[in-house]
C-alpha cells in the first residue's frame, strides 16, 4: 500500500517526506481547572493504579480497494500543496479547557470539592460562569505533505483524546467512555459531563422517611459549525442553565410537603426553558454587551458564540426514577442498546435528526413562515444551513437591522438575501424520556453526526455489543463493578461468527427521522459485518475505528493521514460517548479507567 502511494505521489511530481508524527505542544494538554457549572456537585479525582498501556493494532486482512484509499490520500495531499495560502497559523496562546475537570488536588481540596449534599433550601447555589474566557486548543500541524500514517501512528491518533471513567456509586451507572477525533483545527465539537447529588426530599418530597439521596447525571455532546466558539460556550454553561430551571421546577414541591413532585411535562419544560434562556443570552444579550465594549476585539469575544453555531445533545439521568431524558437541538443523536430475550441487542433511537431534510422539521418551518417557499431549499434552511435547530447562528435569528448594525459597527457579513421573518432557527430541543433498565445492562451512545454519517444505529449498538463480549465490565477495571453482568446475559459465551449481535430493523433507514450513513457511498464501502474489528479498550474509540474502516487498515490510515482542513472532504469532527448502566457496589467515587484513557487525562469527569 505504501509503495503504491509513493509511486503515485512521485508520478505527480511531488516530493516525498517523512511520516507525520502525531504530537501536541504542551499548551494543548487539557486544562480543566475552571469551574464552568454553577452548582455543588460530587467531584472525584482519578488515581494512577498502574502504568499506561499502549495497545498495538493486530495484523488483519485488507478487505477493500487499495486504489480507493490511495486516491483519497493523494487528492487530499494535492489540495494541501495546491493551496498553501489557505493554511492558517494557530496562536500559541490557545489552550484547552474542555470539560468539568480539575488538576489533581491536595487532600484538603479533595475533601472540600466532594461536598455531596445540596443545601435544604436549594440545590443550585452558585452564579453561572458565563463571563469566563472561551478558549480551545488547536493541533500544531506541519506545513509539509505527509506520508501515510503507519497503523501504529493511526492508533496513537485515534486514542489521543480518549477517556474512560468508572462510576462507583451503586446508582445504576457503571462506566462511561469518551473519545474525540478532530477534522477541523481546532475541533468544532465539544462535550460536558456533570453529576449532582440531591437529598431525597428534593425528588420525593412526600417520602420523608426515605434517607437515601439520588444522583442527577448529565452528559452532553456539542457539534459546532462555522467555528468552535458556540460549542465551547455550551460546554461551559448549558448544564448550568438547565440545572437552574430544574431547581425552580422542583423547589415548590420541596418547600411545600403537601405538593407532589413535578410532572414529567413540567420537567421537560424546564429543560427546554434552560436551552432557550442560554441561547437568548448567547444571541441577543451579547449585542447589549458588545455595545458597551471598548474595542472590536472585546466585541468579537462577546459576539463569537452568536456568529458561529452549534447543535446540542444533552442527556439527564435520575438515578432514583431511572428516567433518562434526552434533549436534542440539531442533528446529533442518542441511541439506546438493550439486550433482548434472544441474547442479541436492540437499537432504540432516543432522538430524531433535526435538519432541513427531516419531514417534521420541514412542515414546522413552512407553517411558521407561510409565503416563503425557500424557507427550506435543498434540505437546508434558506438554502444554506443544514440543522434546523441550533444555538448561535445569529444570521438566521437577528432582524435585518441588527445585522446591518453589527456589520457597520464591528464586523460580519451582509444579511441573507432570503431573510424576511427571522428567526428561522430555534434552540428549543425535542425532549424524550426513556425508563432505563440497569439490570438488563442497558447502554446509551451519544455522538455528533460525524459518527452517524458512517454507521447505522444497529451497527453502532452491535459494535458495542461485540466489544462487551471481549471487554466485560468487571472487577479487573474496578473493585466495585460486577464481573459477570455482561457474560450472564450472553450465557457466558462470546459469539464466534462475524455477524454483530444486534437485531436488524424492519423498516428502511431514514423513515423514522434517521438519516442513512452518507459516507459509505463516498468511500464505496460495501455493507457487511465482516469489516469490523475489536482492538480498543475504550468503547468509544472502538466505534470510531470501525467507522473509519475497521479491519481495512489502509482505509483507517488513509483517512487519519489527511490534514485539516482537507480532511473535512472525507470525514467530520467526531465526538462519541458510551454510557454503561448496571448494578454495582458503591464507594462514592468517580475514578479514571487508566487502560482505556490517554496518558495525562487522570482527572474526574462527574
C-alpha positions as CSV (number, residue, x, y, z in Angstrom):
1,X,0.0,0.0,0.0
2,X,2.7,2.4,1.0
3,X,4.8,1.7,-2.1
4,X,1.8,2.3,-4.3
5,X,1.1,5.6,-2.6
6,X,4.7,6.7,-3.0
7,X,4.7,5.8,-6.7
8,X,1.5,7.8,-7.2
9,X,2.9,10.8,-5.4
10,X,6.2,10.6,-7.4
11,X,4.3,10.4,-10.7
12,X,2.5,13.6,-9.7
13,X,6.0,15.2,-9.3
14,X,5.6,15.8,-5.6
15,X,8.5,15.1,-3.3
16,X,8.0,12.5,-0.5
17,X,8.6,13.5,3.1
18,X,8.9,11.8,6.4
19,X,5.9,10.4,8.1
20,X,3.8,12.7,10.2
21,X,4.3,12.2,13.9
22,X,1.2,12.9,15.9
23,X,2.3,15.3,18.6
24,X,0.8,18.1,20.5
25,X,2.5,21.1,22.2
26,X,2.4,21.4,26.0
27,X,-0.2,24.1,25.5
28,X,-2.5,21.5,24.1
29,X,-2.8,19.4,27.2
30,X,-6.2,19.6,28.9
31,X,-6.5,22.3,31.4
32,X,-9.8,21.8,33.2
33,X,-9.2,23.8,36.3
34,X,-12.0,26.3,35.8
35,X,-15.4,25.8,37.3
36,X,-17.9,26.0,34.5
37,X,-21.0,24.9,36.2
38,X,-22.8,26.8,38.9
39,X,-23.9,24.2,41.4
40,X,-22.4,21.9,44.0
41,X,-21.5,18.5,42.8
42,X,-19.7,15.3,43.6
43,X,-16.2,15.5,42.2
44,X,-13.7,12.7,42.4
45,X,-10.1,12.5,41.3
46,X,-8.6,9.6,39.5
47,X,-5.6,7.8,40.7
48,X,-3.0,6.1,38.6
49,X,-3.4,2.5,39.5
50,X,-0.9,1.2,37.1
51,X,1.2,2.1,34.0
52,X,-0.5,3.5,30.9
53,X,-0.6,0.8,28.3
54,X,-0.2,1.4,24.6
55,X,-2.2,-1.1,22.6
56,X,-0.8,-2.1,19.2
57,X,-3.0,-2.9,16.3
58,X,-3.1,-6.6,15.4
59,X,-2.5,-7.9,11.8
60,X,-5.6,-8.4,9.8
61,X,-6.7,-8.8,6.2
62,X,-7.4,-5.9,3.8
63,X,-10.9,-6.1,2.5
64,X,-11.3,-3.1,0.4
65,X,-9.7,-1.4,-2.6
66,X,-6.2,-0.1,-2.1
67,X,-6.6,2.2,-5.1
68,X,-9.6,4.0,-3.4
69,X,-7.5,4.8,-0.3
70,X,-4.5,5.9,-2.4
71,X,-6.8,8.2,-4.3
72,X,-8.2,9.7,-1.1
73,X,-4.8,10.4,0.4
74,X,-3.3,11.6,-2.9
75,X,-6.1,14.0,-3.6
76,X,-6.0,15.4,-0.1
77,X,-2.3,15.9,-0.3
78,X,-2.6,17.6,-3.7
79,X,-5.1,20.1,-2.3
80,X,-2.8,20.6,0.7
81,X,0.1,21.5,-1.6
82,X,-2.0,23.4,-4.1
83,X,-3.5,25.9,-1.6
84,X,-0.7,26.9,0.8
85,X,-2.2,30.4,1.2
86,X,-5.2,28.9,3.0
87,X,-3.3,27.3,5.8
88,X,-3.9,29.4,8.8
89,X,-1.4,29.7,11.7
90,X,-2.6,28.8,15.1
91,X,-1.8,31.1,18.0
92,X,0.4,29.6,20.7
93,X,-1.7,31.0,23.4
94,X,-4.7,28.7,22.6
95,X,-5.2,26.3,25.4
96,X,-7.8,23.6,26.2
97,X,-10.5,23.9,28.9
98,X,-12.8,21.3,27.6
99,X,-14.7,19.8,30.4
100,X,-15.5,20.0,34.1
101,X,-12.1,18.7,35.2
102,X,-9.6,20.0,37.7
103,X,-5.9,19.3,38.2
104,X,-5.1,16.8,41.0
105,X,-5.9,18.5,44.3
106,X,-4.4,18.2,47.8
107,X,-6.2,16.1,50.4
108,X,-7.9,19.2,51.8
109,X,-9.0,20.4,48.4
110,X,-10.4,16.9,47.6
111,X,-12.5,17.0,50.8
112,X,-13.9,20.4,50.1
113,X,-14.7,19.7,46.4
114,X,-16.5,16.5,47.2
115,X,-19.3,18.1,49.4
116,X,-22.0,15.7,48.2
117,X,-25.2,17.1,49.8
118,X,-27.0,20.1,48.5
119,X,-28.4,22.6,51.0
120,X,-32.0,22.2,52.1
121,X,-33.3,25.4,50.6
122,X,-32.0,24.7,47.1
123,X,-29.5,22.6,45.1
124,X,-28.3,25.2,42.7
125,X,-26.4,27.9,44.6
126,X,-23.7,29.4,42.5
127,X,-23.6,32.0,39.8
128,X,-23.2,31.0,36.2
129,X,-19.7,31.0,34.8
130,X,-20.8,32.8,31.7
131,X,-18.2,35.7,31.9
132,X,-15.1,33.5,31.7
133,X,-13.0,33.3,28.6
134,X,-13.9,30.9,25.8
135,X,-10.7,29.0,24.7
136,X,-9.9,25.8,23.0
137,X,-6.7,24.0,21.8
138,X,-5.5,23.6,18.3
139,X,-3.1,21.0,17.0
140,X,0.2,22.1,15.7
141,X,0.5,20.8,12.1
142,X,3.4,20.6,9.7
143,X,3.1,22.6,6.5
144,X,4.7,19.8,4.5
145,X,3.0,17.0,2.7
146,X,2.6,13.9,4.8
147,X,3.3,10.3,4.1
148,X,0.7,7.7,5.0
149,X,0.5,7.1,8.7
150,X,1.6,3.6,9.9
151,X,-1.0,1.5,11.7
152,X,0.7,2.3,15.0
153,X,0.6,6.0,14.3
154,X,-3.0,5.8,13.3
155,X,-3.8,4.0,16.6
156,X,-2.0,6.7,18.5
157,X,-4.0,9.4,16.8
158,X,-7.3,7.6,17.5
159,X,-6.5,7.2,21.2
160,X,-5.0,10.6,21.7
161,X,-8.2,12.2,23.2
162,X,-9.8,9.1,24.7
163,X,-11.0,9.0,28.3
164,X,-12.8,6.4,30.4
165,X,-14.3,6.6,33.9
166,X,-15.7,4.1,36.4
167,X,-18.7,5.4,38.3
168,X,-18.5,3.6,41.7
169,X,-21.7,5.0,43.3
170,X,-24.0,2.0,43.0
171,X,-26.8,4.0,41.4
172,X,-27.3,2.5,38.1
173,X,-24.2,3.8,36.2
174,X,-21.1,1.7,35.9
175,X,-18.8,3.5,33.4
176,X,-18.7,5.9,30.5
177,X,-16.1,6.2,27.7
178,X,-15.4,9.3,25.6
179,X,-13.3,10.0,22.6
180,X,-12.8,12.9,20.2
181,X,-11.2,12.9,16.8
182,X,-10.7,16.3,15.2
183,X,-11.1,17.0,11.5
184,X,-11.3,20.8,11.8
185,X,-8.4,22.5,13.6
186,X,-9.3,23.4,16.3
187,X,-12.1,20.8,16.6
188,X,-15.5,22.4,16.5
189,X,-17.1,19.6,18.7
190,X,-17.2,19.7,22.4
191,X,-18.7,17.8,25.4
192,X,-19.6,18.2,29.1
193,X,-20.4,15.8,32.0
194,X,-21.7,16.7,35.4
195,X,-23.2,14.9,38.5
196,X,-25.4,16.4,41.2
197,X,-26.3,14.5,44.3
198,X,-29.7,15.6,45.7
199,X,-31.4,14.9,49.0
200,X,-34.4,12.5,48.8
201,X,-36.8,15.4,49.7
202,X,-35.8,17.2,46.5
203,X,-37.1,14.5,44.2
204,X,-39.6,12.7,46.5
205,X,-40.9,15.3,49.0
206,X,-43.7,13.1,50.3
207,X,-41.3,10.3,51.4
208,X,-39.8,11.9,54.5
209,X,-38.8,8.6,55.8
210,X,-36.5,7.8,52.9
211,X,-33.0,8.8,53.8
212,X,-31.4,7.8,50.5
213,X,-30.1,10.6,48.3
214,X,-30.1,10.3,44.5
215,X,-27.9,11.3,41.6
216,X,-28.7,13.5,38.7
217,X,-26.2,12.9,35.9
218,X,-25.7,15.0,32.8
219,X,-23.8,14.0,29.6
220,X,-23.7,16.3,26.6
221,X,-22.1,16.5,23.2
222,X,-22.0,19.7,21.1
223,X,-21.5,19.8,17.3
224,X,-20.2,23.2,16.3
225,X,-20.3,24.7,12.8
226,X,-18.9,27.8,11.4
227,X,-16.4,27.9,14.2
228,X,-15.7,26.4,17.7
229,X,-16.9,29.3,19.9
230,X,-20.5,28.3,20.3
231,X,-19.8,24.7,21.2
232,X,-17.2,25.8,23.7
233,X,-19.7,28.3,25.3
234,X,-22.2,25.5,25.6
235,X,-19.7,23.3,27.3
236,X,-19.2,26.0,29.8
237,X,-22.7,27.0,30.7
238,X,-25.6,24.9,29.2
239,X,-25.8,22.4,32.0
240,X,-25.9,25.2,34.5
241,X,-28.8,26.8,32.7
242,X,-30.7,23.6,32.7
243,X,-30.0,22.9,36.4
244,X,-31.2,26.3,37.4
245,X,-34.5,25.7,35.7
246,X,-34.8,22.3,37.2
247,X,-34.2,23.9,40.6
248,X,-37.0,26.3,40.0
249,X,-39.3,23.5,39.0
250,X,-38.6,21.2,42.0
251,X,-38.3,23.8,44.7
252,X,-42.1,24.5,45.2
253,X,-42.7,20.8,45.9
254,X,-39.7,20.7,48.2
255,X,-40.7,23.7,50.3
256,X,-44.4,22.6,50.5
257,X,-44.6,18.9,51.6
258,X,-48.3,18.7,50.6
259,X,-47.3,19.2,46.9
260,X,-46.5,16.3,44.7
261,X,-43.3,16.1,42.7
262,X,-43.2,18.0,39.3
263,X,-44.9,16.3,36.4
264,X,-43.0,14.8,33.5
265,X,-44.2,17.7,31.3
266,X,-43.0,20.3,33.7
267,X,-39.6,18.7,33.9
268,X,-39.4,18.7,30.1
269,X,-40.5,22.3,30.0
270,X,-37.7,23.2,32.5
271,X,-35.1,21.7,30.3
272,X,-36.5,23.5,27.2
273,X,-36.5,26.7,29.1
274,X,-32.9,26.3,30.1
275,X,-31.9,25.8,26.5
276,X,-33.9,28.8,25.3
277,X,-32.5,31.1,28.0
278,X,-29.0,30.1,27.2
279,X,-29.5,30.8,23.5
280,X,-31.2,34.1,24.4
281,X,-28.1,35.2,26.3
282,X,-25.7,34.0,23.5
283,X,-27.6,35.6,20.6
284,X,-29.4,38.6,21.9
285,X,-27.8,39.7,25.2
286,X,-24.4,39.6,23.5
287,X,-25.5,42.6,21.4
288,X,-26.2,44.6,24.5
289,X,-22.8,43.7,26.0
290,X,-21.0,44.3,22.7
291,X,-22.4,47.9,22.7
292,X,-20.5,48.5,25.9
293,X,-17.3,47.0,24.7
294,X,-14.4,49.4,24.2
295,X,-12.7,47.6,21.3
296,X,-13.6,45.5,18.4
297,X,-11.5,42.7,19.9
298,X,-13.7,42.8,23.0
299,X,-16.8,42.8,20.9
300,X,-15.5,39.8,18.9
301,X,-15.1,37.8,22.1
302,X,-18.7,38.6,23.1
303,X,-20.3,38.0,19.6
304,X,-18.3,35.0,18.7
305,X,-20.7,32.4,20.1
306,X,-23.6,34.2,18.4
307,X,-22.0,34.3,15.0
308,X,-20.9,30.6,14.8
309,X,-23.4,27.9,15.7
310,X,-23.7,24.5,17.5
311,X,-26.1,21.6,17.8
312,X,-26.6,20.2,21.3
313,X,-27.5,16.8,22.7
314,X,-28.0,16.8,26.5
315,X,-28.9,13.8,28.5
316,X,-30.3,13.8,32.1
317,X,-30.4,10.6,34.2
318,X,-32.2,10.5,37.5
319,X,-30.8,7.5,39.5
320,X,-34.0,7.2,41.6
321,X,-36.6,7.0,38.9
322,X,-34.3,5.5,36.3
323,X,-35.7,8.1,33.8
324,X,-33.2,9.0,31.1
325,X,-34.1,12.2,29.3
326,X,-32.6,13.3,26.0
327,X,-32.9,16.9,24.9
328,X,-31.9,17.3,21.2
329,X,-31.3,20.5,19.4
330,X,-29.8,19.7,15.9
331,X,-28.6,16.5,14.3
332,X,-26.5,14.8,17.0
333,X,-28.0,11.5,18.0
334,X,-28.6,9.3,21.1
335,X,-29.3,5.6,20.7
336,X,-30.1,3.0,23.4
337,X,-28.8,-0.5,23.3
338,X,-30.8,-3.1,25.3
339,X,-30.4,-6.8,25.5
340,X,-33.3,-8.8,24.2
341,X,-34.5,-12.3,25.3
342,X,-32.8,-13.9,22.4
343,X,-29.4,-12.8,23.5
344,X,-29.0,-10.0,20.9
345,X,-29.1,-6.3,21.3
346,X,-31.8,-4.0,20.0
347,X,-31.1,-0.4,18.9
348,X,-33.7,2.2,20.0
349,X,-33.2,5.8,18.8
350,X,-33.8,8.4,21.6
351,X,-33.7,11.4,19.3
352,X,-34.6,12.5,15.8
353,X,-32.2,14.3,13.4
354,X,-33.4,17.9,13.0
355,X,-32.4,19.2,9.6
356,X,-33.9,20.9,6.7
357,X,-34.5,17.4,5.2
358,X,-36.4,16.0,8.1
359,X,-40.1,15.9,7.1
360,X,-41.4,17.0,10.6
361,X,-39.0,19.9,10.6
362,X,-39.8,21.0,7.1
363,X,-43.5,21.0,8.0
364,X,-42.9,23.1,11.1
365,X,-40.8,25.7,9.3
366,X,-43.3,26.1,6.5
367,X,-46.1,26.5,8.9
368,X,-44.1,29.2,10.9
369,X,-43.1,31.1,7.7
370,X,-46.0,31.0,5.3
371,X,-45.5,32.6,1.9
372,X,-41.7,31.8,2.0
373,X,-41.3,28.8,-0.4
374,X,-37.5,28.8,0.1
375,X,-37.6,28.7,3.9
376,X,-36.3,25.1,3.2
377,X,-34.5,24.6,-0.1
378,X,-32.3,21.6,-1.0
379,X,-32.6,20.2,2.6
380,X,-31.2,23.4,4.1
381,X,-32.6,26.4,5.9
382,X,-32.9,29.3,3.4
383,X,-30.8,27.0,1.2
384,X,-27.7,27.3,3.4
385,X,-27.8,25.9,6.9
386,X,-28.5,22.1,7.4
387,X,-29.5,21.9,11.1
388,X,-33.0,23.3,11.6
389,X,-32.4,23.8,15.4
390,X,-29.2,25.1,16.8
391,X,-27.6,27.5,19.3
392,X,-26.0,30.7,17.9
393,X,-26.4,31.1,14.1
394,X,-27.4,34.7,14.7
395,X,-27.7,35.4,11.0
396,X,-30.8,33.2,11.0
397,X,-32.2,34.9,14.1
398,X,-31.3,38.5,14.1
399,X,-33.5,41.0,12.3
400,X,-32.0,42.7,9.3
401,X,-31.5,46.0,11.0
402,X,-29.5,44.3,13.8
403,X,-27.3,42.5,11.3
404,X,-26.7,45.8,9.4
405,X,-25.7,47.4,12.7
406,X,-23.3,44.6,13.6
407,X,-21.6,44.8,10.2
408,X,-21.3,48.6,10.4
409,X,-20.0,48.9,13.9
410,X,-17.9,45.8,14.3
411,X,-17.7,43.2,11.6
412,X,-19.8,40.5,9.9
413,X,-21.4,39.7,6.6
414,X,-24.5,41.1,4.9
415,X,-27.9,39.6,5.8
416,X,-29.0,36.6,3.8
417,X,-30.9,37.5,0.6
418,X,-33.9,35.4,1.6
419,X,-34.1,36.7,5.1
420,X,-37.7,38.0,5.7
421,X,-39.2,36.8,9.0
422,X,-36.5,35.7,11.4
423,X,-35.9,33.6,13.5
424,X,-35.7,30.7,11.2
425,X,-33.6,28.5,13.6
426,X,-34.5,27.7,17.2
427,X,-32.6,26.3,20.1
428,X,-35.7,24.7,21.6
429,X,-35.0,21.0,22.0
430,X,-37.2,18.0,21.5
431,X,-37.2,16.1,24.8
432,X,-37.7,12.3,25.0
433,X,-37.9,10.2,28.2
434,X,-37.0,6.5,28.5
435,X,-37.1,4.3,31.6
436,X,-33.8,2.6,31.7
437,X,-33.2,-0.9,33.0
438,X,-29.7,-1.1,34.5
439,X,-30.4,-4.8,35.5
440,X,-30.5,-5.6,31.8
441,X,-27.2,-4.0,31.1
442,X,-28.5,-1.0,29.1
443,X,-26.1,1.3,27.4
444,X,-26.5,4.6,25.6
445,X,-24.4,6.1,22.8
446,X,-24.3,9.9,22.4
447,X,-22.5,11.1,19.3
448,X,-22.2,14.1,16.9
449,X,-23.3,13.5,13.4
450,X,-19.8,12.6,12.2
451,X,-20.3,9.1,13.6
452,X,-23.8,8.6,12.1
453,X,-22.5,9.6,8.7
454,X,-20.5,6.4,8.7
455,X,-22.5,3.8,10.7
456,X,-26.2,2.9,11.3
457,X,-27.8,2.8,14.7
458,X,-27.9,-1.0,14.5
459,X,-24.2,-1.2,13.6
460,X,-23.2,1.1,16.5
461,X,-25.2,-0.9,19.0
462,X,-24.0,-4.2,17.6
463,X,-20.4,-3.0,17.7
464,X,-20.7,-2.1,21.4
465,X,-22.3,-5.5,22.0
466,X,-19.4,-7.2,20.3
467,X,-17.0,-5.0,22.3
468,X,-18.6,-6.2,25.5
469,X,-18.1,-9.8,24.6
470,X,-14.3,-9.2,24.7
471,X,-14.3,-6.4,27.3
472,X,-16.8,-7.3,30.1
473,X,-17.2,-4.5,32.6
474,X,-15.7,-6.4,35.6
475,X,-13.5,-6.3,38.7
476,X,-10.4,-6.2,36.5
477,X,-11.2,-2.5,35.9
478,X,-12.7,-1.6,39.3
479,X,-13.3,-3.4,42.6
480,X,-17.0,-2.5,42.6
481,X,-18.1,-3.4,39.1
482,X,-19.8,-6.7,38.6
483,X,-17.5,-9.3,37.0
484,X,-20.3,-11.1,35.1
485,X,-23.1,-8.7,34.3
486,X,-22.5,-9.0,30.5
487,X,-21.4,-12.6,30.4
488,X,-24.5,-13.7,32.3
489,X,-26.7,-12.2,29.6
490,X,-24.7,-13.9,26.8
491,X,-24.7,-17.3,28.5
492,X,-21.0,-17.0,29.3
493,X,-20.1,-17.4,25.7
494,X,-18.7,-15.0,23.2
495,X,-20.0,-15.0,19.6
496,X,-17.7,-16.8,17.2
497,X,-19.4,-15.7,13.9
498,X,-18.7,-12.4,12.1
499,X,-22.2,-11.0,12.4
500,X,-22.9,-8.3,15.0
501,X,-25.1,-9.4,18.0
502,X,-27.9,-7.0,17.1
503,X,-31.5,-7.2,15.7
504,X,-31.8,-5.6,12.3
505,X,-34.6,-3.1,11.6
506,X,-37.7,-4.0,9.7
507,X,-38.1,-0.6,8.1
508,X,-35.7,1.3,5.8
509,X,-33.2,3.6,7.4
510,X,-34.5,7.2,7.1
511,X,-38.2,6.5,7.5
512,X,-38.2,7.4,11.2
513,X,-36.2,10.7,11.1
514,X,-32.8,9.0,11.0
515,X,-30.5,9.8,8.1
516,X,-28.5,6.9,6.4
517,X,-24.7,6.9,6.5
518,X,-23.8,9.2,3.6
519,X,-20.1,8.4,3.7
520,X,-20.5,4.8,2.6
521,X,-21.3,5.8,-0.9
522,X,-18.4,8.4,-0.9
523,X,-15.9,5.7,0.2
524,X,-17.5,2.9,-1.8
525,X,-17.9,0.7,1.3
526,X,-20.0,-2.5,1.0
527,X,-22.3,-3.4,3.8
528,X,-21.3,-6.4,5.9
529,X,-20.3,-7.1,9.5
530,X,-17.1,-8.9,8.5
531,X,-15.4,-5.5,8.1
532,X,-15.4,-4.8,11.8
533,X,-12.8,-5.4,14.4
534,X,-12.3,-5.2,18.2
535,X,-8.9,-3.7,19.1
536,X,-9.5,-1.0,21.7
537,X,-10.2,-1.0,25.4
538,X,-12.2,2.2,25.1
539,X,-15.7,1.5,23.7
540,X,-16.0,5.0,22.1
541,X,-12.6,4.6,20.4
542,X,-13.7,1.2,19.2
543,X,-16.7,2.8,17.4
544,X,-14.6,5.5,15.8
545,X,-12.0,3.0,14.5
546,X,-14.8,0.9,12.9
547,X,-16.5,4.0,11.5
548,X,-13.2,4.8,9.6
549,X,-12.7,1.3,8.2
550,X,-12.3,-1.3,10.9
551,X,-10.3,-4.2,9.5
552,X,-9.3,-2.2,6.4
553,X,-6.1,-0.9,7.8
554,X,-5.3,1.2,4.7
555,X,-8.7,2.9,4.9
556,X,-8.2,3.8,8.5
557,X,-4.6,5.1,8.0
558,X,-5.6,7.0,4.8
559,X,-8.5,8.8,6.5
560,X,-6.4,9.7,9.5
561,X,-3.4,10.9,7.4
562,X,-5.3,13.7,5.7
563,X,-4.6,17.1,7.5
564,X,-7.1,19.8,8.3
565,X,-8.9,21.4,6.5
566,X,-8.8,18.9,3.7
567,X,-9.8,16.0,5.9
568,X,-13.3,17.7,6.0
569,X,-13.9,16.5,2.5
570,X,-13.9,12.9,3.8
571,X,-14.9,13.0,7.5
572,X,-16.3,15.3,10.1
573,X,-15.2,16.0,13.7
574,X,-16.1,13.1,15.8
575,X,-17.3,13.1,19.5
576,X,-18.6,9.9,21.0
577,X,-19.7,9.0,24.5
578,X,-20.8,5.5,25.5
579,X,-22.5,5.2,28.9
580,X,-22.9,1.7,30.6
581,X,-25.7,1.1,33.1
582,X,-25.8,-1.7,35.6
583,X,-26.0,-2.7,39.2
584,X,-22.7,-2.4,41.2
585,X,-21.3,-1.8,44.6
586,X,-20.8,1.7,45.8
587,X,-17.8,3.6,47.3
588,X,-18.9,7.0,46.2
589,X,-16.1,7.8,43.8
590,X,-15.7,8.5,40.1
591,X,-12.3,7.3,39.0
592,X,-10.4,7.0,35.8
593,X,-10.2,3.8,33.9
594,X,-6.5,4.0,33.1
595,X,-6.1,1.4,30.5
596,X,-8.9,3.0,28.3
597,X,-7.7,6.6,28.8
598,X,-4.9,8.5,27.0
599,X,-1.9,9.5,29.2
600,X,-2.3,12.7,31.1
601,X,-6.1,12.6,31.5
602,X,-6.3,11.3,35.0
603,X,-9.0,13.7,36.1
604,X,-12.6,13.3,37.2
605,X,-15.5,13.8,34.8
606,X,-18.5,13.9,37.0
